[in-house]
Each structure stands twice: as structure tokens, then as C-alpha cells.
């Protein structure tokens, strides 16, 4: 009887492939997770530390380090990270060799509320808690502020953040009980009364014109109040 060596070779080769696949699957299942690699996107102003993130990367009160790859639920880890109110977004990846990587994008504050409670307003208009690790240099928000109703002061803070002139000079945004907005400038004695935020761009343009004229005339310190509530004019009160 003639032996079909090609057929035997194929059987042997298939057996080797199956063995190697089964072996690698078992080894991969048994592979342990290494120390998590934590990466922060964006600038280096860390409101969260690597230690803070590591504490969030816990499942069933146990660290993920040295746990079997197959026991990890990456969705649960991402949910835990995203639940932190300083985190804008988080993604967790696990490589074939057991390296767990967490990529964190922090929220970016644009104003700091200082009333009975202190917290940040981020660039999406949401609440962001203060951090013991880093303090952002942003305008203060004072007055009548409700945590669940930040729309008005957020709009003003957003304008300050986007405008170079305002970003340089504004140190405080004050809101009265009637939602009237006042601004305080750095190294200036006067209070700026914006009123409501209708025609805000026009009001800011008038403010810039007044400031530049007073700066040129060296009269900035002669005023105690700058009222921008009226159309096409700036009403000032001198000392």
C-alpha cells in the first residue's frame, strides 16, 4: 500500500497549529496584568494624580495589578474613571502581554465659584470640584449662584476665556439676585456693570473703547463705576 505522505504532513501540521493555538490561549488566559500605565491628555496641570487614578482602577476592592486578564471588565473600569467629576473622558486598553493603559482627559476649568460652596465651572458649563493637587488661575464667580443653574455665569466666563482682553483683565464675575452681571478688573478700582447678557459683544466693544481711552488719558483710577447697560454708550461715575 502506498503511503500518502502529503496527507500525513497536513495532519501533523494541523495538529501542531491546534496545539500551539491551545497553548497560547491557555498562556494568555493565565497572564497577569502588570502595573497600570496612566496617561494624561492635554496640559500638565494635573487636578488628578496617578495615585488618584490608580484608586479608581479597582474591581471588587482589589487592585487590577496581578489579576488575570480574563477577569477584568474594561467597561467597568472606564465607568469608574468617568464617574470622577474631574474627568472629561477616559479610555482603558489592555494589550496582549497584559499591559493595562488608562488614558485620561481632565475637565478644563474656566471660572471658580466662591460662595457658600467653592467649585469650578468647566469649559462645558458643568460643575467641577476643587483639587488639592492644583489650583487653576481663573476668574472668581461670586454673588447669587446656584449649582444647578450656571448658564448665565457660564456664558460670561466663556466670553472671558475666549477674549484675550477680558482674559487679561477680568478677575471677578459677580451675579446679583436679578442675574445682573458685574465685572471686576485687575488693578482697577471701578466696578463694571454689564446688566443682562443681551448684546454682549457690543457691550464688550464699548468697554474696550472706554478702557483704551482712559488708559491713554491716565484716568482709569478716576472712576468707581462703569455702566454698560445702555445702548451705544458708557455711563461712568467718577470718584
Secondary structure as UniProt FT lines:
FT   HELIX           5..30
FT   STRAND          37..41
FT   HELIX           50..56
FT   STRAND          58..59
FT   TURN            60..61
FT   STRAND          62..63
FT   TURN            65..66
FT   HELIX           69..71
FT   HELIX           74..82
FT   TURN            85..86
FT   STRAND          87..94
FT   TURN            96..97
FT   STRAND          100..106
FT   STRAND          109..114
FT   STRAND          118..122
FT   TURN            123..124
FT   STRAND          127..128
FT   STRAND          139..143
FT   TURN            147..148
FT   HELIX           151..162
FT   HELIX           164..169
FT   STRAND          170..175
FT   TURN            177..178
FT   STRAND          181..185
FT   TURN            186..187
FT   STRAND          191..195
FT   TURN            198..199
FT   HELIX           200..217
FT   HELIX           220..222
FT   STRAND          223..227
FT   TURN            231..232
FT   STRAND          235..238
//
